[in-house]
Structure formats: structure tokens, C-alpha cells
């Protein structure tokens, strides 16, 4: 299920922090403020994966 933009920023921030190979896809740095991630969240789809 795709998360709404309002819930994406913390997930994107953690992804950028841990996945160095994925950082080039996001115009923010790992140490950026949450507000910087909120500014791009509407352009970055994030999906929740639930177990079956």
C-alpha cells in the first residue's frame, strides 16, 4: 500500500541514511532536517509492505 505524502518523510530519511547506493536518487543529504524530506515527499513514492 502506498503511503500518503504526509507519512513518507521519516521513511525516506531512514532509507537515505542506510542505503548509500540509493542516495543519488534523492536531492537531500543523509543529515538533512526532516522538513527537507517533507519538501520532496510528494515526488517520492513509498510503499508499506505487509506480511501475508
PAMI-358361 format. One record per residue (C-alpha): residue number from 1; residue in three letters; x, y, z. Coordinates in Angstrom, 1 decimal, always signed. Example, Ala and Ser with C-alpha at 12.3 -4.5 7.8 and 13.67 -1.06 7.14 Angstrom:
REM residues 2
<rec 1, "ALA", <+12.3, -4.5, +7.8>>;
<rec 2, "SER", <+13.7, -1.1, +7.1>>;
END
This chain:
REM residues 52
<rec 1, "UNK", <+0.0, +0.0, +0.0>>;
<rec 2, "UNK", <+1.4, +3.4, -0.9>>;
<rec 3, "UNK", <+1.8, +5.8, +2.0>>;
<rec 4, "UNK", <+0.4, +9.3, +1.8>>;
<rec 5, "UNK", <+3.0, +12.1, +1.3>>;
<rec 6, "UNK", <+2.5, +13.2, +4.9>>;
<rec 7, "UNK", <+3.8, +9.9, +6.2>>;
<rec 8, "UNK", <+6.8, +9.5, +3.8>>;
<rec 9, "UNK", <+9.4, +11.8, +5.1>>;
<rec 10, "UNK", <+10.7, +9.7, +8.0>>;
<rec 11, "UNK", <+10.8, +6.6, +5.8>>;
<rec 12, "UNK", <+12.8, +8.4, +3.1>>;
<rec 13, "UNK", <+15.1, +9.9, +5.7>>;
<rec 14, "UNK", <+16.0, +6.4, +7.1>>;
<rec 15, "UNK", <+16.4, +5.0, +3.6>>;
<rec 16, "UNK", <+18.9, +7.7, +2.6>>;
<rec 17, "UNK", <+20.7, +7.3, +5.9>>;
<rec 18, "UNK", <+21.2, +3.5, +5.5>>;
<rec 19, "UNK", <+21.2, +2.8, +1.7>>;
<rec 20, "UNK", <+24.2, +4.6, +0.4>>;
<rec 21, "UNK", <+23.6, +3.2, -3.1>>;
<rec 22, "UNK", <+20.1, +4.8, -3.2>>;
<rec 23, "UNK", <+21.2, +8.3, -2.1>>;
<rec 24, "UNK", <+21.8, +9.5, -5.7>>;
<rec 25, "UNK", <+18.0, +9.3, -6.3>>;
<rec 26, "UNK", <+17.1, +11.8, -3.6>>;
<rec 27, "UNK", <+18.1, +15.5, -3.7>>;
<rec 28, "UNK", <+18.8, +15.6, +0.1>>;
<rec 29, "UNK", <+21.8, +14.6, +2.2>>;
<rec 30, "UNK", <+21.7, +12.0, +5.0>>;
<rec 31, "UNK", <+21.9, +14.6, +7.7>>;
<rec 32, "UNK", <+19.2, +16.9, +6.4>>;
<rec 33, "UNK", <+16.3, +18.1, +8.5>>;
<rec 34, "UNK", <+13.0, +16.3, +8.4>>;
<rec 35, "UNK", <+11.5, +19.3, +6.7>>;
<rec 36, "UNK", <+13.8, +18.9, +3.7>>;
<rec 37, "UNK", <+12.5, +15.4, +3.3>>;
<rec 38, "UNK", <+8.9, +16.6, +3.7>>;
<rec 39, "UNK", <+9.5, +19.0, +0.8>>;
<rec 40, "UNK", <+10.3, +16.1, -1.6>>;
<rec 41, "UNK", <+7.9, +13.5, -0.2>>;
<rec 42, "UNK", <+5.1, +14.2, -2.7>>;
<rec 43, "UNK", <+7.6, +13.2, -5.5>>;
<rec 44, "UNK", <+8.9, +10.0, -3.9>>;
<rec 45, "UNK", <+6.5, +7.1, -3.7>>;
<rec 46, "UNK", <+6.8, +5.0, -0.5>>;
<rec 47, "UNK", <+5.1, +1.7, -0.1>>;
<rec 48, "UNK", <+4.3, -0.3, +3.1>>;
<rec 49, "UNK", <+4.8, -4.0, +2.6>>;
<rec 50, "UNK", <+2.6, -6.2, +4.9>>;
<rec 51, "UNK", <+3.2, -9.9, +5.5>>;
<rec 52, "UNK", <+0.7, -12.3, +4.1>>;
END
